[in-house]
Amino acid sequence: MLSEHGCQIAPRTFYAWLTRPPSARALWDTVITQVLAGYYEPDRAGRRKPESLYGAVKMWAHLQRQGIEVARCTVERLMRANGWRGVTRRKRVRTTIADPAAGRAPDLVDRQFRVPAPNKLLVADFTYVRLSSGVFVYTAFAIDAYAGRIVGWTCSAGKSDAFVRRAIRHAAELRRREGNPLSGRTIHHSDAGSQYTSVKFGETLALSGLVASIGSVGDAYDNALAETTIGLYKHEAIRDDSPFRHGPLHRLTDVELLTADWVNWYNTDRLMHRLGRIPPVEYEAVYYATNTAQSAAAHP
């Protein structure tokens, strides 16, 4: 057939190709394809691993951390050949509404979300989750800006200020138990939603060692870090094909269990580009270890 199409090829060349063993590259591609399939293809129970949310770059970094020395271009090529890709975001729906009659704290952040240490700045926001019945429930987060770690969260059937105050109390208690309590000068930054401008919320901030800061009305960029975390939550945990879903979300309890699983993975395992592709908890641990070592060296 090749000869009929003008390809001059000796019979021995054809038979040599036919009996030749797979090349080293082909064998390596097979190995890496199997590894990637373990993340991107569902198991017998129809579940996928959380790392199936990663695109090629993060998957490559994840494999490196697992001790698999594979080239980034190889991961990109094999993912493209098999139709595997990371999660992509959808448009977010607004949930918080400002109370024009409420007093508002000044904006102490001015969109400067990079801070030199943990416990300098916490950002907060909440979002809705639609149950299978069509009813909305809500999830609130408090996020430390240094590493983007979620230090407080809570779920609720309503969106009163008591709901978002619980997330703040959880954050303060977590930092206290870790031996790094909020200082009393830690900034708490949020949007201008009525939940974050109530008198009781201000009292909770003061009792938790936080100082209030609020961005301008209707400007997502003024609370961009919290908006980003909310977006990741909606598109990594809540969407129908999420690896954290065990089926339809019928009750608030289903959302709480799903959120707990995702927050744990997000804090301890999820690779962050801006952190040098390591998880938030690990990034904070490096900070505390470095500063402890420097302090010990300065005071022998």
C-alpha positions as CSV (number, residue, x, y, z in Angstrom):
1,M,0.0,0.0,0.0
2,L,2.8,2.4,0.8
3,S,4.5,1.6,-2.5
4,E,1.3,2.3,-4.4
5,H,1.3,5.8,-2.8
6,G,4.8,6.4,-4.0
7,C,6.6,5.7,-0.7
8,Q,9.8,4.0,-1.5
9,I,10.4,1.6,1.5
10,A,12.2,-1.6,1.6
11,P,10.3,-4.7,3.0
12,R,13.0,-5.2,5.7
13,T,12.5,-1.7,6.9
14,F,8.7,-2.3,7.3
15,Y,9.2,-5.5,9.2
16,A,11.9,-3.9,11.4
17,W,9.4,-1.2,12.3
18,L,6.7,-3.8,12.9
19,T,8.7,-5.8,15.4
20,R,10.5,-2.9,17.1
21,P,9.8,-2.6,20.8
22,P,8.2,0.7,22.1
23,S,10.6,3.6,22.5
24,A,11.5,4.9,25.9
25,R,9.4,8.0,25.3
26,A,6.3,5.8,24.4
27,L,6.8,3.8,27.5
28,W,7.1,7.0,29.7
29,D,4.1,8.5,28.0
30,T,2.1,5.3,28.9
31,V,3.2,5.6,32.6
32,I,2.3,9.2,32.9
33,T,-1.0,8.7,31.1
34,Q,-1.9,6.1,33.7
35,V,-0.9,8.4,36.5
36,L,-3.0,11.3,35.1
37,A,-5.9,9.0,34.4
38,G,-5.9,8.2,38.2
39,Y,-6.7,11.9,38.8
40,Y,-8.9,12.8,35.9
41,E,-10.9,9.6,35.3
42,P,-13.6,8.6,37.8
43,D,-13.1,5.5,39.9
44,R,-15.6,2.6,40.2
45,A,-17.7,4.7,42.5
46,G,-17.8,7.5,40.0
47,R,-15.6,9.8,42.1
48,R,-12.6,11.8,41.0
49,K,-9.7,13.1,43.1
50,P,-9.6,16.8,44.1
51,E,-6.5,17.3,41.9
52,S,-8.7,16.7,38.9
53,L,-9.5,20.4,39.3
54,Y,-6.0,21.3,38.3
55,G,-4.9,22.5,34.9
56,A,-1.7,21.3,33.3
57,V,0.7,23.6,35.2
58,K,-0.6,22.8,38.6
59,M,-0.9,19.1,37.8
60,W,2.8,19.2,36.7
61,A,3.7,20.9,40.0
62,H,1.7,18.3,41.9
63,L,3.5,15.4,40.2
64,Q,6.8,17.1,41.0
65,R,5.8,17.2,44.7
66,Q,4.9,13.5,44.5
67,G,8.5,12.7,43.3
68,I,7.5,12.1,39.6
69,E,10.1,13.9,37.5
70,V,8.1,14.7,34.4
71,A,8.5,17.6,32.0
72,R,5.7,20.2,32.0
73,C,5.3,20.0,28.2
74,T,4.7,16.2,28.6
75,V,1.9,16.8,31.0
76,E,0.4,19.4,28.8
77,R,0.7,17.2,25.7
78,L,-0.8,14.1,27.3
79,M,-3.7,16.1,29.0
80,R,-4.5,17.7,25.6
81,A,-4.4,14.3,23.8
82,N,-6.8,12.7,26.3
83,G,-9.1,15.7,26.6
84,W,-8.3,16.4,30.3
85,R,-8.5,19.9,31.6
86,G,-8.9,21.8,34.8
87,V,-12.0,23.5,36.1
88,T,-13.0,26.8,34.6
89,R,-15.0,29.6,36.3
90,R,-18.5,30.8,35.6
91,K,-20.1,34.1,36.4
92,R,-20.8,34.8,40.1
93,V,-24.1,36.1,41.4
94,R,-24.2,39.0,43.9
95,T,-25.4,38.1,47.4
96,T,-24.6,41.0,49.8
97,I,-26.7,44.2,49.7
98,A,-25.5,47.4,51.4
99,D,-27.6,49.2,54.0
100,P,-27.5,52.9,53.1
101,A,-28.5,53.9,56.7
102,A,-25.7,52.0,58.4
103,G,-22.4,53.6,59.5
104,R,-19.4,52.2,57.7
105,A,-15.8,51.7,58.7
106,P,-13.1,53.3,56.5
107,D,-11.2,51.3,53.8
108,L,-7.9,50.5,55.5
109,V,-6.8,48.2,52.7
110,D,-7.1,50.2,49.5
111,R,-6.8,47.0,47.4
112,Q,-3.4,46.2,48.9
113,F,-3.9,42.6,49.8
114,R,-0.3,41.5,50.0
115,V,0.8,41.6,53.7
116,P,4.2,40.6,55.2
117,A,2.9,38.1,57.8
118,P,-0.2,36.1,59.0
119,N,-2.7,37.9,61.2
120,K,-2.2,41.2,59.6
121,L,-5.3,41.2,57.4
122,L,-8.4,39.0,57.2
123,V,-10.9,39.4,54.3
124,A,-14.5,38.1,54.5
125,D,-17.4,37.4,52.2
126,F,-20.2,34.9,51.8
127,T,-22.1,33.3,48.9
128,Y,-25.2,31.3,48.2
129,V,-25.6,27.6,47.5
130,R,-28.7,26.3,45.8
131,L,-30.1,23.0,47.3
132,S,-31.8,20.4,45.1
133,S,-35.2,21.8,46.2
134,G,-34.3,25.2,44.9
135,V,-33.9,26.7,48.4
136,F,-30.8,28.8,49.0
137,V,-28.4,28.3,51.9
138,Y,-25.3,30.4,52.5
139,T,-21.6,29.9,53.3
140,A,-19.4,32.6,54.9
141,F,-15.6,32.7,54.9
142,A,-12.8,34.5,56.7
143,I,-9.5,34.4,54.9
144,D,-6.0,35.4,56.1
145,A,-4.5,37.5,53.3
146,Y,-0.9,36.4,53.8
147,A,-1.3,32.9,52.4
148,G,-4.9,32.9,51.5
149,R,-5.7,30.4,54.2
150,I,-9.3,30.0,55.2
151,V,-9.3,30.4,58.9
152,G,-13.0,30.6,59.6
153,W,-16.1,29.5,57.8
154,T,-19.8,28.7,58.5
155,C,-22.9,27.6,56.7
156,S,-26.5,28.8,57.4
157,A,-30.0,28.7,56.2
158,G,-30.2,32.5,56.5
159,K,-27.9,35.4,55.9
160,S,-28.2,37.4,59.1
161,D,-25.3,39.1,60.7
162,A,-25.2,36.2,63.3
163,F,-24.2,33.9,60.5
164,V,-21.1,35.9,59.4
165,R,-20.2,36.6,63.0
166,R,-19.7,32.9,63.6
167,A,-17.1,32.8,60.9
168,I,-15.1,35.5,62.7
169,R,-15.3,33.8,66.0
170,H,-14.1,30.5,64.4
171,A,-11.1,32.4,62.9
172,A,-10.2,34.0,66.3
173,E,-10.5,30.6,68.1
174,L,-8.4,28.8,65.5
175,R,-5.6,31.4,65.8
176,R,-5.7,31.2,69.6
177,R,-5.5,27.4,69.6
178,E,-2.5,27.5,67.2
179,G,-0.7,29.9,69.6
180,N,-0.9,32.9,67.3
181,P,-3.9,34.9,68.5
182,L,-5.2,37.9,66.7
183,S,-3.4,41.0,68.0
184,G,-6.1,43.6,68.3
185,R,-4.6,45.4,65.3
186,T,-5.5,42.8,62.8
187,I,-7.6,44.3,60.0
188,H,-10.9,42.7,59.0
189,H,-11.9,43.8,55.5
190,S,-15.2,43.1,53.8
191,D,-17.7,44.6,51.3
192,A,-20.4,47.0,52.4
193,G,-23.1,44.4,52.9
194,S,-25.5,45.1,55.7
195,Q,-24.3,42.0,57.6
196,Y,-20.8,43.5,57.9
197,T,-22.0,47.0,59.0
198,S,-24.3,46.0,61.9
199,V,-23.5,47.1,65.4
200,K,-23.3,43.5,66.7
201,F,-20.8,42.6,64.0
202,G,-18.7,45.5,65.0
203,E,-18.8,44.3,68.6
204,T,-17.8,40.8,67.5
205,L,-14.8,42.2,65.6
206,A,-13.6,44.2,68.7
207,L,-14.0,41.1,71.0
208,S,-12.1,39.0,68.5
209,G,-9.1,41.3,68.2
210,L,-10.0,42.8,64.8
211,V,-10.3,46.3,63.4
212,A,-13.1,46.9,60.8
213,S,-12.3,48.0,57.2
214,I,-15.0,48.2,54.4
215,G,-14.6,48.7,50.7
216,S,-16.7,50.9,48.5
217,V,-20.2,49.9,47.5
218,G,-20.6,47.8,44.3
219,D,-16.9,47.4,43.6
220,A,-15.7,43.8,43.7
221,Y,-12.0,44.9,43.3
222,D,-12.2,46.4,46.8
223,N,-12.6,42.9,48.2
224,A,-10.9,41.0,45.4
225,L,-9.1,38.3,47.5
226,A,-12.4,37.2,49.2
227,E,-14.2,37.3,45.8
228,T,-11.4,35.0,44.4
229,T,-11.8,32.5,47.2
230,I,-15.6,32.5,46.8
231,G,-15.1,31.8,43.1
232,L,-12.8,28.9,43.8
233,Y,-15.3,27.5,46.3
234,K,-18.2,27.7,43.8
235,H,-16.3,26.1,41.0
236,E,-14.2,23.6,42.8
237,A,-16.6,22.4,45.5
238,I,-20.2,23.3,44.6
239,R,-20.6,22.6,40.9
240,D,-22.4,19.4,39.9
241,D,-19.2,17.5,38.7
242,S,-17.1,18.5,41.7
243,P,-15.0,15.7,43.2
244,F,-16.2,16.9,46.6
245,R,-19.9,16.2,45.8
246,H,-21.4,12.9,47.0
247,G,-24.7,13.5,45.1
248,P,-27.4,16.1,45.2
249,L,-27.3,18.7,48.0
250,H,-30.6,18.1,49.8
251,R,-29.9,19.7,53.2
252,L,-27.8,22.3,54.9
253,T,-25.8,19.4,56.4
254,D,-24.8,18.2,52.9
255,V,-23.3,21.7,52.2
256,E,-21.5,21.7,55.6
257,L,-19.9,18.3,55.0
258,L,-18.9,19.3,51.4
259,T,-17.5,22.6,52.6
260,A,-15.5,21.0,55.4
261,D,-13.9,18.6,52.9
262,W,-13.0,21.3,50.5
263,V,-11.6,23.8,53.1
264,N,-9.4,21.1,54.5
265,W,-8.0,20.2,51.0
266,Y,-7.8,23.9,50.1
267,N,-5.7,24.8,53.2
268,T,-3.5,21.7,53.4
269,D,-3.1,20.4,49.8
270,R,-4.2,22.8,47.1
271,L,-1.3,24.3,45.3
272,M,-1.3,28.1,45.0
273,H,0.6,29.8,42.1
274,R,1.3,33.0,44.1
275,L,2.8,30.9,47.0
276,G,5.3,29.2,44.7
277,R,2.9,26.3,44.2
278,I,2.6,25.1,47.8
279,P,-0.5,25.0,50.0
280,P,-1.4,27.8,52.4
281,V,-0.8,25.9,55.6
282,E,2.7,25.0,54.4
283,Y,3.4,28.6,53.4
284,E,2.4,29.8,56.9
285,A,4.6,27.1,58.5
286,V,7.6,28.3,56.5
287,Y,7.0,31.8,57.8
288,Y,6.8,30.8,61.4
289,A,9.8,28.4,61.2
290,T,11.9,31.1,59.5
291,N,11.0,33.8,62.0
292,T,11.5,31.4,65.0
293,A,15.0,30.6,63.6
294,Q,15.8,34.2,63.1
295,S,14.6,35.1,66.6
296,A,16.7,32.3,68.1
297,A,19.8,33.5,66.2
298,A,19.3,37.0,67.4
299,H,18.9,36.0,71.0
300,P,21.4,33.1,71.6
